[in-house]
Each structure stands twice: as structure tokens, then as C-alpha cells.
Amino acid sequence: AAEYSADYRVEARYEYNDNVRLSPDNQIDTSGGKLILPVTLTRRSERLDASLAGELSSSKYNESGYDSDNQNVQGNATYQLERGELKGNAGYLRDSTLDSEFTDTGVVGLSATRKETATVGGSGFHMFTEKNGLSAGGNYADVQYQSPFYQDYTYASGYGGWLHQWTERTLLRLQAYANNYENDGQVKVSSDGLGAQAGFDSDLSEQLTLSMLVGWVSIDTNYSSGQPVPIDDASDDAYLVTGSLKYEQERYNLEARVKSDTNPSGDGYLLKTDQLDVSYGYRLTELSRANLTVLAGRSSSLDSSIDNDRDYARGVLRLDYRFSPNWYVAGSYTYSFQDQKRNNYDPGDADSNSVYLSLIWQPDTHAWSR
């Protein structure tokens, strides 16, 4: 028999930001309201787990250029094989650059720009013996902006390799990696990468897990500008690191993630990004909880001839208090910083302070089986 469930909530939020553009010049403060309605449908059976999550949100600010009506739909499925697993996902996100650009371009203009992201992906593994198997996976994204300041792009990445169950708690990985980036701008950019990665996933204890994947990728970039003076093509190498550490106790949890990777960007080319983020959650009482998240990173163009270095950091403190079984309030303070070094958009360092207060109604989960 399969089990089904439906969850939804309604959130009304007040927001204030004293420098919404995170710019050293022409700073703009915004205040306003946001209405959020997320819904999640799930199906669970012996072999198949699937979910469909959707969210509608509407924001209205004193600066009407930042008003936005957003939609988000994400589907995920996991199918258990006798000696393996298959996963698939697909999604469509229609939001604005007011929310999306902090870890990408860092650019928020004098008004919000519509951004649409369509994604599809999948992965799987099969253990041919008790200790050895194969894995593969891939992802594809199509990103479009409704502004010439940003550049539309497509990005695809994939991997395939060998798995080895070293111990009962530790799985080793060795895999080939490839990616492709293509923009849609006046200067056409096409980047193709090929590399390798090795790492492990380990359950160090019932509370502590550690994962690490390291490697490198060699990327060839072709520029096709149609201009009288051609732009030289480039070949670059980049190291790859993806790691996570998770620790859970009854009252608190800690998670740290580190990555050094090449990432697609609305700037119109690949970025080399180094990033660390740490999150800590603590249950203060049976009815209240605190969460602290800290993120810091540095990004630059993979092609060193393009001057586009950027440092960024953000800290978020959130408190939740449930005053009845289906009602709770939440408040958050966020400090953001960036040092934008390129000359075509407000170079220099800037910071911002923002707060929000929310009233949330979340009815009990509706569950049934058939």
C-alpha cells in the first residue's frame, strides 16, 4: 500500500532592508509585505518516494519597482532497486533578481528583473557485487532574464564512475566529470569542461556524517563576438572540492559545507567560486527554536583576463515561536556584505541590514493510504 500526505501553510511577512541593492552608492531602502503559500504533496511506498512542492508568493514594497509575484514548482522521485537506487528531479522557478543574485552576479538594479529557471536532472547507482558498483548522474538548467543587463544561459553537467563499499560505514567514489556552459549575449561564450573526482561518504557515528569529493576540471572557452577585433579563446584548469559535515543531537544540529567549483553565471561566463557556509539550529524550548546561518565566499571569472572578483558574506539569525498547535511567529535579522571589484557596476564594498517578521498558519498534515 502507498501512503499519501499533503502539507501547506500560509505566511504573512513584513520585510525591511536598508540597502536592498547592496551597493556603496545610490542606496535604496525598502519596506513592505509578502504573502507566501507553499504546498507539498508526497507519495511513499516500499520502493517509490515522490514529492511535488509548489509555492506562490507575492511581494509589495514602498519602492514599487521591486514588487514581484513568484512561482516555484519542484518535483522529486526516488526509486529503490534491489541493489541500487534511481533519483529524478525537475523544476521551474519564476522569481526576480531581488532574491536570486547574492551568490551569483551580486547585482540588484534600480528595480527587480524577472528571472526564470527550468531544471531537470537525475542520478543513480547499482552495486554489481556486495562491495563494488557504478554510479552516474546529470543536471541541466535553462536560465532566462528579462533584462539585457544579465545574460541568459544554459548549463549541463554530468558524472559517471565507480563505487566501492570500503567498510560498513564508508563508501568510496571515483568518477569522471564533464560540464558545458553557453550564454546568449552579444559576445557568445561556450565553455566545455572535462575532469575527474575522488572522495568518500562516511557515517562516523549515528549522529555524525562526513562527505568529501575532490578533483579538477580542465575547461576550454570559445568567444564568438562577431566584432572586428576577436577575443582570444582560453583554456583554464580549476580544482574542485565539495564537502559536508553533519552532526545531530536531540536539541541541536550543526552542518558545515565547503565547495570550490565552477558555476554558471548571469554575467555571461563561468565563475570560479570558493564558498563556506555553516548552519546551527537549537531547540530553546518545546515551542521555540533558534537558527544561525553564516555564509562566506569569493568568486571570479574562470578566465583570468576578465576582471570580475567579488567577495561576499551573509549571516542570518532566525527565531521561531509556536503559540498554538497550528500558529507560530518567526523573526529574522540578516547582515549582508559584498566587495564588488568590477568597474561596470558600483565597484567597492557595501553592507546591508534586513529584518522580517512573520505570522504563519500551518494546519495538521493530511495523510491517507490506498
N, C-alpha and C positions, 0 to 999 in steps of 0.2 A: 504494500500500500504506500501511496505517496502522501506526504504531508505538505499542506499549503499554508501560507500566512500572508497577512497584509498589515503593513505599518504605515502610518502617516502622522504628520504633526503640522501645526500652524504656528508660525513665529512672526511676531511683530517687533520690529527693531528700530531704535533711534541710533543714528551714527553722527559722529563729528570728527573731522580731520583738519588740522591746522595748516597742512601743506600737501594737498592731495596730489599735486604734480611731482612731489619730492624733488623740487627744483631750487637752486640757490637764488634765482631771480624770478620775478613775476609769480610770486607765491599766491595760491588761491586756497582759502579755507571753505570747506563745505559742511553743511549740516542738513539732515533730512531723515526720512523714514524709509524702511524697507519691509516688504511683506514676502515671506518665504513659505512655500508649500511643497515639501518633499513627500514622495510616496514610494514605498518599496514592496514589491511582490516577490515571494520566494516559493520555490518548489524543492522538496527534499525527498529522495528515495534512496534505496540501498546503493544504487550506482550513480545516480544523477542528482547534482545540486545545481539549481539555476536561479537567477535573480534578475529582475528588471526594476531599475531605480529611475525615477523621474523627479525633476524639480522645476517648479515655476517660481520666479522671483520678480518683483517689481520695485524699483527704487526711484524716489523723488527727492531732489535736493534744492537748496536755495539757489544754486547755480544750475539752471535747467539743462545746460549742455551736458551734464553728467547723468541725467536721468536715463534709466535703462530698464527694459523688460527682457529678462533672460530665460532661456530654456535649456534643460540638460536631461538627456536620456542615455543610460548606460545599461548594457546587458552583459551578463557573465554566466558561464556554464562550466561545470567540471564533471567529467565522466570517468568513473573508476574502471579501469581494465583489470583483468585477472592479475597481471604483473606490470601494471603501469597506470598512466593517467593521461587524459586529454583535457585541455582547457581552451576556451574560446571567449572572445570579448568583442563587442562592437559598441560604438557610442557616437553621439552627436551633441556638441556643446555650442550654444549660441549665447555668448556673453559680450563683454566690452573690455577695452584696454584699461579701464579703471581698475579691474581686478586681475588681469592676466599677465602684466608685463614686468612684475618685480624681479623675477628670476630670469627674464629674457632680455628685452631691449632696455628696460628701465625707463621707458618713455611714456608719459601720460600727457596728452596735449591740452589745449585750452578747452576741449570738450572730449567726451568719451567716443571712441571709434568702435563700431561693431566688429566683432571677431567671431568667425565660425570655424569649428574644428570637428572634422569627421575622422574617426579612428576605427581600425579593425585589427585584430591580432589573434594569435593562437600559440600554443606550446604543448608539448607532450613528451613523455618518456616511456620506454619499455625495457624491462630488465630481462635479458635473454637467459641469464643464469642467476643464481642467488646473489652474486656479487657484481656482475657486470651488465651494462645496458647502454642504450643510446638515447640521446635527447635532442630535440630540435624546437625552434620557435621563431616567430617573426611578428613584426608590427608595422603598420602603415598608417600615416597621418596625412591629411589634406587640410591645410590651414589657409583661410582667406580673410583678409581685412578689407573693410570698406573705406579705405583711405590710401592715397598714394604715398603717404609718409612711411608706411610699413610695406613690406613685400610679401605677397602670397608665396607659399612653398608647399612642396610635398617631401615627405621623408619616409624612408623604408629602412628597416634594419632586421637582421636575422642571424641566427646562430645554429650550429649543429655540432654534436660531439659525443664524447664517451663519458660514462658514469661508472664509478667504482665504489661499492659499499665497503669502505676500509674497516670500520668497526660497526658495532650495532648502532652507535650514535653519530657516526661521522661518514658523510658522503663526499667523495672527491669528484671534481669536474675538470675536463679538458675539452676545449671547444674552439672551432673556427668562428670568426665573426666578420660580418660584412654590413655596410650601410651605403645609402645613396641619398643625396640631397639635391633638389632642383628648385630654384626660385622662379618667380615670374616678375621680373623687373626690367628696367631699361638696360642694365648690364646683366645678361644671362649668366647664371652661375650653376655649374654642375659639378658635384663632388662625389667621388666613389672611393670607398674605403674597404680595406681587407686587413684582417689581423687575427690574433689568437688570444685566448684567455685560459687561465687555470685557477682553480680555487676549491673551496670546500663549504659544506653546510654541516654544522655540528650542534647537537643538543648536549651542552656541557653538564646540565642538570635539568631537573624538572622545571626550574624557574629561569634558567639562563640558556640562551641560544646565541650562536655566533655564526655569521656567514661572511665569506670574503672571496672576491673574484678579482684577479689582477691580470694585466696583459698589455698589449699595444695594438695600434692600428696605423697603417700607412694609407694616406689619403691623397689622391690626385684631384686637383681642382682645375676646371676649364672655364675661362672667361670668354664670353662671346658678346661684345658690346656693339658691334656694327659702327664703331667710331673710327675716324681716320687714324688715330693712334691706338694700336692694340694694347690690351692689358696682358701682361705675361702670365701664363699658366703657372701653377705652383704645385709642389709636392711636399707634404708635411707628414711627420710622424708624431703620434701622441700616445702617452701611456694611459692605460685605463685602470681604474680602481673603483670597485663597488663593494662596500662593506656595511654590515649592520650588526648591532649588539642589542639584545632584548633581555630585560630582567623584570620578572613579575613577582610581587608578593601580594598578600591578601589586601593590604590597604594602599599599596602604591605600585607604580610601574615606571620603568625607565627604558628609553630607546634612543640609541645613537646611530646615526647613519652618515657615512662619508662616501663621496664619489668624486672621481676625476674622469671626465668624459667629454666627448664631442657632442654638441647638441644643436639641433636646428634652431634658426632664429628668424624673427621678422625683420632683422637688419638686412637680410638678403644673402647670408653666407653662414657657414658653420662657425660656432663658437667653441672654444676650449674652456671648460668650466671646472673649477675646483670648489667643492661645497661641503660644509659640515652642518648638520642640524641635530639637535638634541631635544627630546621632549620628556617631561616628567609629570606624572599625574599622581595626586594624593587624595584619598578619601578622608575629608576632615571629620565628617560625622556620617550617620546613616542617610542624611538628607542633603549633604553638601559635599562638593568636590572642587579641588583647585588643579589647574593645569598650567604648566610653564613650558613654552617652546622658544628655543633660540636657534637662529639660522644665520650662517655667515658664509660668504662666497666671493669668488673672484672670477671674472670672465673676460675673455679677449678673443679677437678673431684668430681662428686657426692659422690663417695666412698672416705672418708677422709683418708684411708690408702694409697692412691695414691697421691704423691706429685707432683702437676701439676698446681700450682697457676700462674695466669697471669693477669697483669693489662695492659690496652691498652687505647689509646685516639687518636683522629684524628680531625683536623679542616680543612675545605675546604672553600676557598673564590673563587667565580666564577663571572666573568663579561661577559655580552653579549652585543654586539652592532650590530644592523641591519642597514647596509648601503644601502640596496636596498630592494624592496619588497620580493625578494627570496634569498638574500645573507646576511649572517651575520658572524661575527667573535666572538670567545669566548676564554677566557683565564682563567686559574685556577692555584691557589697555594694551595698545601696541605702539612700540617705538621702532621707527624705520630710519635707515641711513643708507646713502649711496654716494660714491665719489665717481662721477661720470667724467672721463678724460677726453672723449672725442669732442671736436670743435664745432660740429654742426648741430649740437643740441645742448644748450645751457651747461657748459663744462664747469666742473667744480663739485664741492661736496655740499650736501644738504641733508637735513633730517626732518622728521615729522612725528607728531603725536596724534594718536587717534583713540577714540573710545566708542564703545557701543553698549547699549542696554537693551535686553530682550525679554519679552514675555512670551512663554511657549506653552502651548497646549498639546499634549501627546496622549491620545486615548490608548487603552489597552490593545495589545496585538490581537487581531482577529485570526484565529487558526482553525483549520478543518482538515480532514483527511478523506480520501476516497480510494 
